[in-house]
Amino acid sequence: MVDVLPARAFMEKKLQAIDSTLMETINNNMLSQKGSVIHGHEFHFSRIADIPKDARFAYRMQIGKGINGKHDGWMEHNILALLGHLHFAFNTKLAANLVKNCEQFQHR
């Protein structure tokens, strides 16, 4: 939506996703390590199109649609872009990892 990632976002009139989500971390990222499980939910009218075939994702969807129907958490440069919303209360390490990574980035 702000031209940070090489794709296009569209707002639709019809709801695109409404569900609880369950995601498995498949690539280490600023919030979680490979193998950890992340809970959240989806409620949005937006969809993402023209995602590069080599896009790298942090999470594989076990429940929910994510960005491309199979994955969420698009990773590019220092970006972790999610279409869904995370429930930090299910895993308090997510918030701690985010703060730790922000502090480390601040000192670069």
Secondary structure, DSSP 8 states (H G I E B T S, - for coil): --SSSSSEEEE-SS--EEEEEEEEE-S--SS--TT-EEEEEEEESEEEE---TT-EEEEEEEES-TTTSSEEEEEETTEEE-SSEE-GGG-THHHHHHHHHHHHHHT-
